[in-house]
Amino acid sequence: MRCGSCKGSHETVADVKACYADRAGAHLATAHGQRDEGGYRPAKSLKGGENAQAAAVLNKMEGRATNGPTWPATDNQINYVMGLQKERVLPNGYTVKTEVEFRGMERDEVSAAITMMRDLPRKQGKAGGNWSMPAGRYALEFPGDDAKETRVRFFQIDKPTEGRWKGYTFIHELIGAPGDYRKQDMSKDNRDRMLRLIDANPNEAMTRFGIETMTCGKCHSPLTNEESRARGIGPVCIKKIGW
């Protein structure tokens, strides 16, 4: 007899029930045997959605359940897997599923989908378009909280030249200080806006980064002489860029 819990086979219905009871643990053990006219009644000691889940499993064993999954995914799992579908670069051949489709799956199937998608790269930071600026670090100036003040924000642009991401442009905002930056993802609209601003004058934006941080906007090394600090880029890197 096919078991929906372990996906294996058992000889009797009693063995299948025992397998589900083992999986549900204390939740099923507490709920088992407490019946009312509508089927099994969840025990008061169980919390929140576990009540409904334990009762649903036992009711389905007795033929009282609908055609839904025996052990459904939680709302948190559904919300999480739906979010992963939107933010991850999905593999070729993967069919995007609706919330209804995920709710029709068993919990372990949804959990497997979550595990698979968590290992995929994020879409955040990826942008299309023919961006001409070289890979490197840039700085842009924006109005601060006070109309008389300005605030400088730092960005890193990566443009892989080989592998699966060849031809893509990635941008992240840099938070922290030189030598200890943390890359932060941005929304698509913000990402596109920053790329447009940098691409309008990449030389100026990279120079601003070097002047602000005293590190090369191209290779991130410390700038050691006045000439390099004035232009924000080291002598070797500026030749490579061609500016």
LINGI-V37011 format. One record per residue. RES is the residue in one letter. PHI is phi in whole degrees, -180 to 180 (999 if undefined). PSI is psi in whole degrees, 0 to 359 (none if undefined). Layout:
RES,PHI,PSI  RES,PHI,PSI
//
This chain:
M,999,128  R,-69,135  C,-109,125  G,-76,349  S,-84,303  C,-100,357  K,66,14  G,-103,204  S,-126,147  H,-132,159  E,-80,326  T,-132,165  V,-62,323  A,-62,323  D,-67,322  V,-63,315  K,-60,319  A,-65,324  C,-65,316  Y,-64,322  A,-64,321  D,-63,320  R,-70,319  A,-77,340  G,64,223  A,-62,330  H,-62,310  L,-70,321  A,-61,322  T,-72,321  A,-79,335  H,-61,135  G,87,353  Q,-98,99  R,-111,154  D,-132,190  E,-66,336  G,-91,5  G,123,212  Y,-77,139  R,-107,122  P,-60,145  A,-75,149  K,-66,337  S,-73,345  L,-82,157  K,-114,142  G,49,227  G,-66,342  E,-64,329  N,-57,306  A,-65,323  Q,-68,315  A,-63,316  A,-65,321  A,-63,319  V,-64,314  L,-68,320  N,-63,321  K,-66,326  M,-61,330  E,-95,8  G,81,18  R,-100,355  A,-91,167  T,-83,193  N,-85,12  G,-73,179  P,-66,149  T,-67,318  W,-129,86  P,-71,158  A,-70,154  T,-78,165  D,-61,322  N,-62,319  Q,-65,318  I,-63,313  N,-62,321  Y,-68,314  V,-68,327  M,-66,321  G,-66,320  L,-62,321  Q,-59,326  K,-80,327  E,-99,349  R,-104,153  V,-82,106  L,-80,147  P,-70,156  N,-60,136  G,95,347  Y,-77,131  T,-96,119  V,-64,133  K,-106,152  T,-86,168  E,-61,320  V,-60,319  E,-65,319  F,-66,322  R,-70,343  G,-88,358  M,-97,159  E,-72,156  R,-59,319  D,-69,333  E,-71,318  V,-66,320  S,-61,321  A,-65,322  A,-65,320  I,-63,314  T,-60,318  M,-65,315  M,-74,332  R,-64,334  D,-86,356  L,-86,153  P,-68,151  R,-78,150  K,-76,333  Q,-54,133  G,94,350  K,-98,140  A,-143,144  G,-88,191  G,98,158  N,-95,80  W,-86,129  S,-92,343  M,-66,147  P,-75,161  A,-63,144  G,160,195  R,-115,142  Y,-136,159  A,-132,138  L,-128,146  E,-104,136  F,-134,157  P,-61,141  G,-89,191  D,-64,324  D,-92,131  A,-58,336  K,-86,351  E,-111,161  T,-127,162  R,-132,134  V,-100,131  R,-116,144  F,-110,146  F,-139,153  Q,-123,131  I,-114,128  D,-118,138  K,-135,85  P,-55,142  T,-109,359  E,-154,171  G,82,189  R,-67,339  W,-102,14  K,-58,131  G,94,349  Y,-88,155  T,-118,126  F,-115,136  I,-132,136  H,-135,148  E,-82,142  L,-99,124  I,-114,132  G,120,218  A,-134,161  P,-51,133  G,88,349  D,-143,35  Y,-74,149  R,-120,128  K,-77,132  Q,-122,130  D,-69,158  M,-130,161  S,-69,161  K,-60,315  D,-62,316  N,-67,321  R,-61,311  D,-64,323  R,-65,315  M,-65,322  L,-63,319  R,-64,317  L,-66,318  I,-69,318  D,-69,339  A,-67,329  N,-158,74  P,-63,326  N,-60,313  E,-65,318  A,-68,322  M,-72,321  T,-61,319  R,-63,321  F,-61,313  G,-63,320  I,-67,320  E,-71,323  T,-110,349  M,61,28  T,-128,151  C,-65,131  G,-69,343  K,-93,305  C,-106,354  H,73,10  S,-79,155  P,-62,141  L,-89,122  T,-104,354  N,-134,163  E,-62,321  E,-63,315  S,-65,320  R,-66,327  A,-70,327  R,-103,356  G,74,8  I,-142,142  G,-72,161  P,-62,324  V,-71,315  C,-68,322  I,-66,330  K,-70,321  K,-64,320  I,-72,324  G,91,18  W,-84,none
//
